[in-house]
Amino acid sequence: MRSAFIALALIAPLAACSTVKEAVRGPELAPVGYPAALVPQTQQFASVREPFPQPASANSLWRVGARAFFNDQRASRVGDILTVQIDINDNATTQNQTTSSRDSGITAGVPHLLGLESSLGKILPGGFDPANAIATNSKTTNTGSGAVNRSEKISLTIAAVVSQVLPNGNMVIQGTQEVRTNAELRQLTVAGIVRPEDISSTNTIKHTQIAEARISYGGRGDISRVQKTPAGQALVERFSPF
């Protein structure tokens, strides 16, 4: 065990800081991009909202800017809230098998070499035959197989806030939900880009309609700490050359 720590101390400076952080804290989600330019994931709050609806005139039932009656109640501005329905039920099965083989042989001789073929027998060991001077034979066989069987099922609902409206009308949404039970905290986060026309009349959207979706479901606390691999062991396994 002591030798493993010495080896770790020698190669640790060569590793990037992000690699050490990933080994200790686990993988982190990448920032949301549209499509390549990154936007900050820190929540933005609208300091100025649209003016309140104006009173209706005496001969009209409509009010300018009203958000009731027949007006669209779906999220459309920074600070608006919409509901994200996460229903993941994915299965992936992959199986690969590869087999290859090769046989090769080479036979070469020097029956005539400027009349020196008879003299070679005096120099080389006994039994030398110029007609069969060189003979090689090789055989290579390779067999490989692999299989992946993965199944994921998540069914959750979370409210997200519109944090940015892009020039083409698409909206960047972000939401976080935390539930604490005794000393265990469960955290759900979602972020991505949605189109206004994909939002249903009930102000909900499915996770399959979110572009650049980043969904994280996990927790921290006493139970999660016991189930997680210790940081020292994770670092040793990460950088161990064996």
Secondary structure, DSSP 4 states (H G I P E B T S, - for coil): -HHHHHHHHHHGGGS-HHHHHHHHH---PPPPBSSSSB---S----SSPPPPPPPPPTT-S--TT--STTS--S--STT-EEEEEEEEEEEEEEEEEEEEEEEEEEEE--S-STT-HHHHHHHSPTT--GGGSEEEEEEEEEEEEEEEEEEEEEEEEEEEEEEEE-TTS-EEEEEEEEEEETTEEEEEEEEEEE-GGGS-TTSEEEGGG-EEEEEEEEEEEHHHHHHSPPHHHHHHHHH---
